[in-house]
Amino acid sequence: MEKIASVLIAAHAIADFSLQTDKLAHRKNKLGFLLLHAGIHAALTYIILQEWQCWQAPFFVLVAHSLIDFVKQRWCKDTAMAFAVDQTAHVLSLLSIALILVHFKWIGSYTGIGYKTLIILAGFIATINGSGFLIDKFVKQLMKKNELKLKGLINGGKLIGQLERTLIFLFVFIGYPSGIGFLVAAKSILRFEEAKKQKLAEYVLIGTLLSFSLAISLAFLTKWASNF
């Protein structure tokens, strides 16, 4: 059950945060593009699960993902909270699908190859890209609310966040979590001038803590799931 659920969630992370282009994401309000997106999820689930007789798994993923995204597109705004609720709904639906598959014996246990590699890859993608989507939406709302404008490199903050979450993910997997402390210290030194301005310092601190918290949580969760 645990492995099946982990594989389903891994397929979701790869399809949502790696295989979904910006163009596709912005066009999901149209039924055709919505079904295309859900179809990619279903196809990837079928391939990764490697249970070729189990058509129920991709079918349930197709239906559940379509319904959840349809509701989001029709009645939810593009906010950090909506993103978090959407992803929670997807994870809960996948856990339910795994439970149904095992309960009705449509699938016994995961017997495919490359389980650990798959989980680590999916966890890495969720940590780097998935967290980035949430942080980006949250920070933009925060800046808009406080009428804060920043000047700098185009996508500079995004790239910095991706690099710091990559380092955190690696520190956790090589068994050197204390290295995160050095990363915090290094970033504090580099952001010293910005820290002199209260509003800017608070913005940087909130974004950094959110980025670090998500990266640490997802890295440890990935490490735990990869050992099933």
CYANA upper distance limits for C-alpha pairs under 8 A (distance plus 0.5 A):
  1 MET  CA      5 ALA  CA      6.66
  1 MET  CA     98 ALA  CA      7.01
  1 MET  CA     99 LEU  CA      7.25
  1 MET  CA    102 VAL  CA      7.04
  1 MET  CA    109 SER  CA      7.19
  2 GLU  CA      6 SER  CA      6.58
  2 GLU  CA    228 PHE  CA      7.68
  3 LYS  CA      7 VAL  CA      6.59
  3 LYS  CA    109 SER  CA      7.74
  3 LYS  CA    110 TYR  CA      6.60
  3 LYS  CA    225 ALA  CA      8.48
  3 LYS  CA    228 PHE  CA      6.92
  4 ILE  CA      8 LEU  CA      6.76
  4 ILE  CA     49 LEU  CA      8.27
  4 ILE  CA     98 ALA  CA      6.46
  4 ILE  CA    109 SER  CA      7.16
  4 ILE  CA    110 TYR  CA      6.35
  5 ALA  CA      9 ILE  CA      6.70
  5 ALA  CA     94 LEU  CA      7.11
  5 ALA  CA     95 LEU  CA      6.08
  5 ALA  CA     97 ILE  CA      8.49
  5 ALA  CA     98 ALA  CA      5.73
  5 ALA  CA     99 LEU  CA      8.46
  6 SER  CA     10 ALA  CA      6.48
  6 SER  CA    119 ILE  CA      7.83
  6 SER  CA    225 ALA  CA      7.32
  7 VAL  CA     11 ALA  CA      6.65
  7 VAL  CA     45 THR  CA      8.43
  7 VAL  CA     48 ILE  CA      7.81
  7 VAL  CA     49 LEU  CA      7.12
  7 VAL  CA    115 TYR  CA      8.21
  7 VAL  CA    118 LEU  CA      8.29
  7 VAL  CA    119 ILE  CA      7.61
  8 LEU  CA     12 HIS  CA      6.83
  8 LEU  CA     45 THR  CA      6.81
  8 LEU  CA     49 LEU  CA      8.00
  8 LEU  CA     94 LEU  CA      6.76
  8 LEU  CA     98 ALA  CA      8.11
  9 ILE  CA     13 ALA  CA      6.73
  9 ILE  CA     91 VAL  CA      7.01
  9 ILE  CA     94 LEU  CA      7.03
 10 ALA  CA     14 ILE  CA      6.81
 10 ALA  CA    118 LEU  CA      7.61
 10 ALA  CA    119 ILE  CA      6.46
 10 ALA  CA    122 ALA  CA      5.55
 10 ALA  CA    123 GLY  CA      7.73
 11 ALA  CA     15 ALA  CA      6.60
 11 ALA  CA     41 HIS  CA      7.52
 11 ALA  CA     44 LEU  CA      6.68
 11 ALA  CA     45 THR  CA      5.98
 11 ALA  CA     48 ILE  CA      7.42
 11 ALA  CA    122 ALA  CA      7.76
 12 HIS  CA     16 ASP  CA      6.34
 12 HIS  CA     41 HIS  CA      6.80
 12 HIS  CA     45 THR  CA      8.13
 13 ALA  CA     17 PHE  CA      6.22
 13 ALA  CA     18 SER  CA      8.06
 13 ALA  CA    122 ALA  CA      6.28
 13 ALA  CA    123 GLY  CA      8.12
 13 ALA  CA    125 ILE  CA      7.44
 13 ALA  CA    126 ALA  CA      6.32
 13 ALA  CA    130 GLY  CA      8.15
 14 ILE  CA     18 SER  CA      5.70
 14 ILE  CA     19 LEU  CA      6.99
 14 ILE  CA    122 ALA  CA      6.10
 14 ILE  CA    125 ILE  CA      7.11
 14 ILE  CA    126 ALA  CA      8.09
 15 ALA  CA     19 LEU  CA      5.25
 15 ALA  CA     20 GLN  CA      6.70
 15 ALA  CA     40 ILE  CA      7.33
 15 ALA  CA     41 HIS  CA      6.14
 15 ALA  CA     44 LEU  CA      7.71
 16 ASP  CA     20 GLN  CA      5.93
 16 ASP  CA     41 HIS  CA      8.21
 17 PHE  CA    125 ILE  CA      7.17
 17 PHE  CA    126 ALA  CA      7.18
 17 PHE  CA    129 ASN  CA      6.40
 17 PHE  CA    130 GLY  CA      6.20
 18 SER  CA    125 ILE  CA      7.48
 18 SER  CA    129 ASN  CA      8.07
 20 GLN  CA     24 LEU  CA      6.83
 20 GLN  CA     25 ALA  CA      7.03
 20 GLN  CA     37 HIS  CA      7.78
 21 THR  CA     25 ALA  CA      6.69
 22 ASP  CA     26 HIS  CA      6.68
 23 LYS  CA     27 ARG  CA      6.85
 24 LEU  CA     28 LYS  CA      6.81
 24 LEU  CA     33 PHE  CA      7.11
 24 LEU  CA     37 HIS  CA      7.91
 27 ARG  CA     33 PHE  CA      6.62
 27 ARG  CA     34 LEU  CA      8.06
 28 LYS  CA     32 GLY  CA      8.29
 28 LYS  CA     33 PHE  CA      5.63
 28 LYS  CA     34 LEU  CA      4.99
 28 LYS  CA     37 HIS  CA      8.21
 28 LYS  CA     73 GLN  CA      7.65
 29 ASN  CA     33 PHE  CA      8.05
 29 ASN  CA     34 LEU  CA      7.29
 29 ASN  CA     70 PHE  CA      8.03
 29 ASN  CA     73 GLN  CA      6.15
 29 ASN  CA     74 ARG  CA      7.87
 30 LYS  CA     34 LEU  CA      6.71
 31 LEU  CA     35 LEU  CA      6.63
 32 GLY  CA     36 LEU  CA      6.69
 33 PHE  CA     37 HIS  CA      6.63
 34 LEU  CA     38 ALA  CA      6.77
 34 LEU  CA     66 SER  CA      7.21
 34 LEU  CA     69 ASP  CA      8.00
 34 LEU  CA     70 PHE  CA      8.00
 35 LEU  CA     39 GLY  CA      6.29
 35 LEU  CA     62 LEU  CA      8.45
 35 LEU  CA     66 SER  CA      6.95
 36 LEU  CA     40 ILE  CA      6.77
 37 HIS  CA     41 HIS  CA      7.10
 38 ALA  CA     42 ALA  CA      6.77
 38 ALA  CA     61 VAL  CA      8.12
 38 ALA  CA     62 LEU  CA      5.75
 38 ALA  CA     63 VAL  CA      8.35
 38 ALA  CA     65 HIS  CA      6.27
 38 ALA  CA     66 SER  CA      6.13
 39 GLY  CA     43 ALA  CA      6.53
 39 GLY  CA     62 LEU  CA      6.43
 40 ILE  CA     44 LEU  CA      6.55
 41 HIS  CA     45 THR  CA      6.58
 41 HIS  CA     58 PRO  CA      8.33
 41 HIS  CA     61 VAL  CA      7.57
 41 HIS  CA     62 LEU  CA      7.42
 41 HIS  CA     65 HIS  CA      8.46
 42 ALA  CA     46 TYR  CA      6.76
 42 ALA  CA     57 ALA  CA      8.31
 42 ALA  CA     58 PRO  CA      4.83
 42 ALA  CA     59 PHE  CA      7.20
 42 ALA  CA     61 VAL  CA      6.03
 42 ALA  CA     62 LEU  CA      5.73
 43 ALA  CA     47 ILE  CA      6.78
 43 ALA  CA     58 PRO  CA      7.01
 44 LEU  CA     48 ILE  CA      6.46
 45 THR  CA     49 LEU  CA      6.27
 45 THR  CA     57 ALA  CA      7.91
 45 THR  CA     58 PRO  CA      6.42
 45 THR  CA     61 VAL  CA      8.31
 46 TYR  CA     50 GLN  CA      6.84
 46 TYR  CA     51 GLU  CA      7.65
 46 TYR  CA     52 TRP  CA      7.71
 46 TYR  CA     55 TRP  CA      8.08
 46 TYR  CA     57 ALA  CA      7.51
 46 TYR  CA     58 PRO  CA      6.06
 48 ILE  CA    112 GLY  CA      8.37
 49 LEU  CA    110 TYR  CA      7.77
 49 LEU  CA    112 GLY  CA      7.18
 50 GLN  CA    111 THR  CA      8.20
 50 GLN  CA    112 GLY  CA      5.98
 51 GLU  CA    107 ILE  CA      8.08
 51 GLU  CA    111 THR  CA      8.47
 51 GLU  CA    112 GLY  CA      8.05
 54 CYS  CA    106 TRP  CA      6.82
 54 CYS  CA    107 ILE  CA      7.23
 55 TRP  CA     59 PHE  CA      6.80
 56 GLN  CA     60 PHE  CA      6.49
 56 GLN  CA    101 LEU  CA      8.21
 56 GLN  CA    106 TRP  CA      8.07
 57 ALA  CA     61 VAL  CA      6.73
 57 ALA  CA     97 ILE  CA      7.74
 57 ALA  CA    101 LEU  CA      7.72
 58 PRO  CA     62 LEU  CA      6.50
 59 PHE  CA     63 VAL  CA      6.84
 60 PHE  CA     64 ALA  CA      6.45
 60 PHE  CA     97 ILE  CA      7.39
 61 VAL  CA     65 HIS  CA      6.24
 61 VAL  CA     94 LEU  CA      7.85
 61 VAL  CA     97 ILE  CA      8.21
 62 LEU  CA     66 SER  CA      6.51
 63 VAL  CA     67 LEU  CA      6.73
 64 ALA  CA     68 ILE  CA      6.71
 64 ALA  CA     90 HIS  CA      8.32
 64 ALA  CA     93 SER  CA      7.24
 65 HIS  CA     69 ASP  CA      6.57
 65 HIS  CA     90 HIS  CA      7.33
 66 SER  CA     70 PHE  CA      6.39
 67 LEU  CA     71 VAL  CA      6.75
 68 ILE  CA     72 LYS  CA      6.80
 68 ILE  CA     86 ASP  CA      7.67
 68 ILE  CA     89 ALA  CA      7.71
 68 ILE  CA     90 HIS  CA      7.70
 69 ASP  CA     73 GLN  CA      6.51
 69 ASP  CA     86 ASP  CA      8.13
 70 PHE  CA     74 ARG  CA      6.66
 71 VAL  CA     75 TRP  CA      6.40
 71 VAL  CA     76 CYS  CA      7.82
 72 LYS  CA     76 CYS  CA      5.38
 72 LYS  CA     77 LYS  CA      8.22
 72 LYS  CA     82 ALA  CA      8.10
 72 LYS  CA     86 ASP  CA      7.53
 73 GLN  CA     77 LYS  CA      8.34
 76 CYS  CA     82 ALA  CA      6.82
 77 LYS  CA     82 ALA  CA      7.10
 78 ASP  CA     82 ALA  CA      6.90
 78 ASP  CA     83 PHE  CA      7.71
 78 ASP  CA    137 LYS  CA      8.30
 79 THR  CA     83 PHE  CA      6.74
 79 THR  CA    137 LYS  CA      6.38
 79 THR  CA    138 PHE  CA      7.58
 79 THR  CA    141 GLN  CA      8.10
 80 ALA  CA     84 ALA  CA      6.69
 80 ALA  CA    134 LEU  CA      6.04
 80 ALA  CA    135 ILE  CA      8.03
 80 ALA  CA    137 LYS  CA      5.54
 80 ALA  CA    138 PHE  CA      5.53
 81 MET  CA     85 VAL  CA      6.62
 82 ALA  CA     86 ASP  CA      6.43
 83 PHE  CA     87 GLN  CA      6.69
 83 PHE  CA    134 LEU  CA      7.18
 84 ALA  CA     88 THR  CA      6.62
 84 ALA  CA    134 LEU  CA      7.76
 85 VAL  CA     89 ALA  CA      6.61
 86 ASP  CA     90 HIS  CA      6.83
 87 GLN  CA     91 VAL  CA      6.72
 88 THR  CA     92 LEU  CA      6.65
 89 ALA  CA     93 SER  CA      6.59
 90 HIS  CA     94 LEU  CA      6.72
 91 VAL  CA     95 LEU  CA      6.72
 92 LEU  CA     96 SER  CA      6.69
 93 SER  CA     97 ILE  CA      6.64
 94 LEU  CA     98 ALA  CA      6.64
 95 LEU  CA     99 LEU  CA      6.75
 96 SER  CA    100 ILE  CA      6.70
 97 ILE  CA    101 LEU  CA      6.60
 98 ALA  CA    102 VAL  CA      6.77
 99 LEU  CA    103 HIS  CA      6.42
100 ILE  CA    104 PHE  CA      6.55
101 LEU  CA    105 LYS  CA      6.48
101 LEU  CA    106 TRP  CA      5.62
101 LEU  CA    107 ILE  CA      6.15
102 VAL  CA    106 TRP  CA      6.78
102 VAL  CA    107 ILE  CA      6.05
102 VAL  CA    108 GLY  CA      6.44
102 VAL  CA    109 SER  CA      8.28
114 GLY  CA    118 LEU  CA      6.52
115 TYR  CA    119 ILE  CA      6.76
115 TYR  CA    226 SER  CA      7.92
116 LYS  CA    120 ILE  CA      6.70
116 LYS  CA    226 SER  CA      5.51
116 LYS  CA    227 ASN  CA      7.75
117 THR  CA    121 LEU  CA      6.56
117 THR  CA    226 SER  CA      8.49
118 LEU  CA    122 ALA  CA      6.61
119 ILE  CA    123 GLY  CA      6.45
119 ILE  CA    222 THR  CA      7.14
119 ILE  CA    225 ALA  CA      7.64
119 ILE  CA    226 SER  CA      6.16
120 ILE  CA    124 PHE  CA      6.51
120 ILE  CA    222 THR  CA      6.70
120 ILE  CA    223 LYS  CA      7.79
120 ILE  CA    226 SER  CA      7.15
121 LEU  CA    125 ILE  CA      6.76
122 ALA  CA    126 ALA  CA      6.61
123 GLY  CA    127 THR  CA      6.50
123 GLY  CA    218 LEU  CA      7.20
123 GLY  CA    219 ALA  CA      7.29
123 GLY  CA    222 THR  CA      5.80
124 PHE  CA    128 ILE  CA      6.59
124 PHE  CA    166 THR  CA      8.20
124 PHE  CA    169 PHE  CA      7.62
124 PHE  CA    219 ALA  CA      7.98
125 ILE  CA    129 ASN  CA      6.04
125 ILE  CA    130 GLY  CA      7.20
126 ALA  CA    130 GLY  CA      4.83
126 ALA  CA    131 SER  CA      6.85
126 ALA  CA    218 LEU  CA      8.05
127 THR  CA    131 SER  CA      5.90
127 THR  CA    132 GLY  CA      8.24
127 THR  CA    165 ARG  CA      7.23
127 THR  CA    166 THR  CA      8.26
127 THR  CA    169 PHE  CA      8.09
127 THR  CA    214 LEU  CA      7.59
127 THR  CA    215 ALA  CA      5.95
127 THR  CA    218 LEU  CA      6.45
127 THR  CA    219 ALA  CA      7.52
128 ILE  CA    132 GLY  CA      6.70
128 ILE  CA    162 GLN  CA      5.89
128 ILE  CA    165 ARG  CA      6.44
128 ILE  CA    166 THR  CA      6.91
128 ILE  CA    215 ALA  CA      8.13
129 ASN  CA    133 PHE  CA      6.94
129 ASN  CA    162 GLN  CA      7.89
130 GLY  CA    134 LEU  CA      7.31
131 SER  CA    135 ILE  CA      6.62
131 SER  CA    211 SER  CA      7.62
131 SER  CA    214 LEU  CA      6.94
131 SER  CA    215 ALA  CA      7.87
132 GLY  CA    136 ASP  CA      6.38
132 GLY  CA    158 LYS  CA      7.81
132 GLY  CA    161 GLY  CA      7.85
132 GLY  CA    162 GLN  CA      7.66
132 GLY  CA    211 SER  CA      8.28
133 PHE  CA    137 LYS  CA      6.78
134 LEU  CA    138 PHE  CA      6.65
135 ILE  CA    139 VAL  CA      6.42
135 ILE  CA    207 GLY  CA      7.45
135 ILE  CA    210 LEU  CA      7.56
135 ILE  CA    211 SER  CA      7.34
136 ASP  CA    140 LYS  CA      6.55
136 ASP  CA    158 LYS  CA      8.29
137 LYS  CA    141 GLN  CA      6.80
138 PHE  CA    142 LEU  CA      6.76
139 VAL  CA    143 MET  CA      6.58
139 VAL  CA    203 TYR  CA      8.33
139 VAL  CA    207 GLY  CA      7.19
140 LYS  CA    144 LYS  CA      6.55
141 GLN  CA    145 LYS  CA      6.57
142 LEU  CA    146 ASN  CA      6.75
142 LEU  CA    203 TYR  CA      8.42
143 MET  CA    147 GLU  CA      6.17
143 MET  CA    148 LEU  CA      5.31
143 MET  CA    149 LYS  CA      7.43
143 MET  CA    203 TYR  CA      8.38
144 LYS  CA    148 LEU  CA      6.98
148 LEU  CA    200 LEU  CA      8.43
152 GLY  CA    156 GLY  CA      7.35
153 LEU  CA    157 GLY  CA      8.33
155 ASN  CA    159 LEU  CA      6.73
156 GLY  CA    160 ILE  CA      6.71
157 GLY  CA    161 GLY  CA      6.63
158 LYS  CA    162 GLN  CA      6.78
159 LEU  CA    163 LEU  CA      6.70
160 ILE  CA    164 GLU  CA      6.67
161 GLY  CA    165 ARG  CA      6.64
161 GLY  CA    208 THR  CA      8.42
161 GLY  CA    211 SER  CA      7.35
162 GLN  CA    166 THR  CA      6.59
163 LEU  CA    167 LEU  CA      6.78
164 GLU  CA    168 ILE  CA      6.73
164 GLU  CA    183 LEU  CA      8.15
164 GLU  CA    212 PHE  CA      8.40
165 ARG  CA    169 PHE  CA      6.56
165 ARG  CA    211 SER  CA      7.52
165 ARG  CA    212 PHE  CA      7.29
165 ARG  CA    215 ALA  CA      5.92
166 THR  CA    170 LEU  CA      6.75
167 LEU  CA    171 PHE  CA      6.54
167 LEU  CA    180 ILE  CA      8.49
168 ILE  CA    172 VAL  CA      6.75
168 ILE  CA    177 PRO  CA      8.09
168 ILE  CA    179 GLY  CA      8.40
168 ILE  CA    180 ILE  CA      6.58
168 ILE  CA    212 PHE  CA      8.12
168 ILE  CA    215 ALA  CA      6.94
168 ILE  CA    216 ILE  CA      7.06
168 ILE  CA    219 ALA  CA      8.19
169 PHE  CA    173 PHE  CA      6.88
169 PHE  CA    215 ALA  CA      7.06
169 PHE  CA    216 ILE  CA      7.48
169 PHE  CA    219 ALA  CA      5.75
170 LEU  CA    174 ILE  CA      6.62
171 PHE  CA    175 GLY  CA      6.75
171 PHE  CA    176 TYR  CA      5.41
171 PHE  CA    177 PRO  CA      5.75
171 PHE  CA    178 SER  CA      8.33
171 PHE  CA    179 GLY  CA      6.71
171 PHE  CA    180 ILE  CA      7.48
172 VAL  CA    176 TYR  CA      6.31
172 VAL  CA    177 PRO  CA      5.59
172 VAL  CA    216 ILE  CA      8.07
172 VAL  CA    219 ALA  CA      6.92
172 VAL  CA    220 PHE  CA      7.32
173 PHE  CA    219 ALA  CA      8.05
173 PHE  CA    223 LYS  CA      7.44
177 PRO  CA    181 GLY  CA      8.39
178 SER  CA    182 PHE  CA      7.88
179 GLY  CA    183 LEU  CA      6.98
180 ILE  CA    184 VAL  CA      6.76
181 GLY  CA    185 ALA  CA      6.77
182 PHE  CA    186 ALA  CA      6.57
183 LEU  CA    187 LYS  CA      6.69
184 VAL  CA    188 SER  CA      6.63
185 ALA  CA    189 ILE  CA      6.86
186 ALA  CA    190 LEU  CA      6.89
187 LYS  CA    191 ARG  CA      6.56
188 SER  CA    192 PHE  CA      6.53
191 ARG  CA    195 ALA  CA      6.79
192 PHE  CA    196 LYS  CA      7.57
193 GLU  CA    197 LYS  CA      8.37
194 GLU  CA    200 LEU  CA      6.79
194 GLU  CA    201 ALA  CA      6.36
195 ALA  CA    200 LEU  CA      7.35
195 ALA  CA    201 ALA  CA      4.89
195 ALA  CA    202 GLU  CA      8.47
196 LYS  CA    201 ALA  CA      7.40
197 LYS  CA    201 ALA  CA      6.28
198 GLN  CA    202 GLU  CA      6.59
199 LYS  CA    203 TYR  CA      6.82
200 LEU  CA    204 VAL  CA      6.73
201 ALA  CA    205 LEU  CA      6.54
202 GLU  CA    206 ILE  CA      6.57
203 TYR  CA    207 GLY  CA      6.71
204 VAL  CA    208 THR  CA      6.47
205 LEU  CA    209 LEU  CA      6.52
206 ILE  CA    210 LEU  CA      6.60
207 GLY  CA    211 SER  CA      6.58
208 THR  CA    212 PHE  CA      6.54
209 LEU  CA    213 SER  CA      6.39
210 LEU  CA    214 LEU  CA      6.65
211 SER  CA    215 ALA  CA      6.61
212 PHE  CA    216 ILE  CA      6.53
213 SER  CA    217 SER  CA      6.58
214 LEU  CA    218 LEU  CA      6.48
215 ALA  CA    219 ALA  CA      6.41
216 ILE  CA    220 PHE  CA      6.71
217 SER  CA    221 LEU  CA      6.58
218 LEU  CA    222 THR  CA      6.42
219 ALA  CA    223 LYS  CA      6.69
220 PHE  CA    224 TRP  CA      6.62
221 LEU  CA    225 ALA  CA      6.65
222 THR  CA    226 SER  CA      6.51
223 LYS  CA    227 ASN  CA      7.26
224 TRP  CA    228 PHE  CA      7.89
